[in-house]
Amino acid sequence: MFPVLNLICRPRVWGPGANWKCIRLPPPPYSPELNPAAHVWEYIRENDIRNQIFNTLDAVMDTIETSLRHLHEAPEELHSMTAFPWIFEKAA
């Protein structure tokens, strides 16, 4: 379940039985703080593939897979990068 971001709702008529109108605004063009996956890739870039020269694409993929395996085995570390309170508030 993905939270709906940038949703603005207002009543068309005030009072009991108000009819609400909701408008979804498009997200900003570049907003990595709203995308938890961006934090995972930042971690991989900073910790595992920084300042390295790879001879093959397979070597790059192996390094990324190793990094993702590490995060899989350390869920508290992954949680600290991706579990933002606003995600749980919107998903509830």
GIVENPE-V657572 format. One record per residue. N is the residue number from 1. RES is the residue in three letters. PSI is psi in whole degrees, 0 to 359 (* if undefined). BURIAL is I if it has 9 or more other ideal C-beta (glycine too) atoms within 8 Angstrom, else O. D_LAST is the distance of its C-alpha to the last C-alpha in Angstrom with 2 decimals. Layout:
BEGIN
n = (N | N)
res = (RES | RES)
psi = (PSI | PSI)
burial = (BURIAL | BURIAL)
d_last = (D_LAST | D_LAST)
END
This chain:
BEGIN
n = (1 | 2 | 3 | 4 | 5 | 6 | 7 | 8 | 9 | 10 | 11 | 12 | 13 | 14 | 15 | 16 | 17 | 18 | 19 | 20 | 21 | 22 | 23 | 24 | 25 | 26 | 27 | 28 | 29 | 30 | 31 | 32 | 33 | 34 | 35 | 36 | 37 | 38 | 39 | 40 | 41 | 42 | 43 | 44 | 45 | 46 | 47 | 48 | 49 | 50 | 51 | 52 | 53 | 54 | 55 | 56 | 57 | 58 | 59 | 60 | 61 | 62 | 63 | 64 | 65 | 66 | 67 | 68 | 69 | 70 | 71 | 72 | 73 | 74 | 75 | 76 | 77 | 78 | 79 | 80 | 81 | 82 | 83 | 84 | 85 | 86 | 87 | 88 | 89 | 90 | 91 | 92)
res = (MET | PHE | PRO | VAL | LEU | ASN | LEU | ILE | CYS | ARG | PRO | ARG | VAL | TRP | GLY | PRO | GLY | ALA | ASN | TRP | LYS | CYS | ILE | ARG | LEU | PRO | PRO | PRO | PRO | TYR | SER | PRO | GLU | LEU | ASN | PRO | ALA | ALA | HIS | VAL | TRP | GLU | TYR | ILE | ARG | GLU | ASN | ASP | ILE | ARG | ASN | GLN | ILE | PHE | ASN | THR | LEU | ASP | ALA | VAL | MET | ASP | THR | ILE | GLU | THR | SER | LEU | ARG | HIS | LEU | HIS | GLU | ALA | PRO | GLU | GLU | LEU | HIS | SER | MET | THR | ALA | PHE | PRO | TRP | ILE | PHE | GLU | LYS | ALA | ALA)
psi = (127 | 136 | 149 | 118 | 155 | 45 | 123 | 126 | 141 | 150 | 141 | 325 | 135 | 152 | 186 | 141 | 30 | 142 | 119 | 143 | 127 | 138 | 129 | 122 | 142 | 147 | 159 | 153 | 329 | 106 | 72 | 335 | 343 | 355 | 102 | 330 | 331 | 327 | 325 | 313 | 325 | 318 | 314 | 315 | 316 | 330 | 334 | 331 | 6 | 136 | 37 | 149 | 124 | 136 | 333 | 161 | 327 | 324 | 321 | 312 | 320 | 319 | 317 | 318 | 319 | 318 | 317 | 324 | 318 | 315 | 326 | 324 | 351 | 71 | 332 | 326 | 316 | 318 | 319 | 336 | 335 | 342 | 78 | 143 | 324 | 333 | 315 | 325 | 317 | 329 | 340 | *)
burial = (O | O | O | O | O | O | I | O | O | O | O | O | O | O | O | O | O | I | O | O | O | O | O | O | O | O | O | O | O | O | O | O | O | O | O | I | O | I | I | I | O | I | I | I | I | O | O | I | I | O | O | O | O | I | O | O | O | O | I | I | O | O | I | I | O | I | I | I | O | O | I | O | O | O | O | O | O | I | O | O | I | I | O | O | O | O | I | I | O | I | O | O)
d_last = (9.66 | 10.36 | 8.80 | 11.35 | 13.46 | 16.28 | 15.46 | 17.66 | 17.87 | 20.81 | 22.63 | 25.83 | 27.37 | 26.76 | 26.87 | 25.88 | 24.64 | 23.82 | 23.32 | 20.66 | 21.33 | 18.79 | 20.20 | 18.72 | 20.63 | 21.61 | 20.53 | 23.43 | 25.92 | 25.54 | 22.39 | 22.10 | 19.91 | 17.12 | 17.95 | 17.47 | 20.15 | 22.61 | 22.44 | 23.32 | 26.26 | 27.36 | 27.54 | 29.60 | 31.88 | 32.54 | 33.06 | 34.46 | 36.01 | 37.23 | 40.97 | 41.71 | 43.87 | 43.08 | 45.92 | 43.87 | 40.50 | 40.24 | 40.56 | 37.64 | 35.51 | 36.61 | 35.65 | 32.16 | 31.70 | 32.93 | 30.53 | 27.52 | 28.88 | 29.08 | 25.42 | 24.59 | 26.73 | 25.25 | 21.47 | 21.31 | 22.99 | 20.68 | 17.62 | 19.35 | 19.80 | 16.50 | 13.60 | 13.11 | 10.88 | 9.97 | 8.60 | 6.03 | 5.50 | 5.57 | 3.81 | 0.00)
END
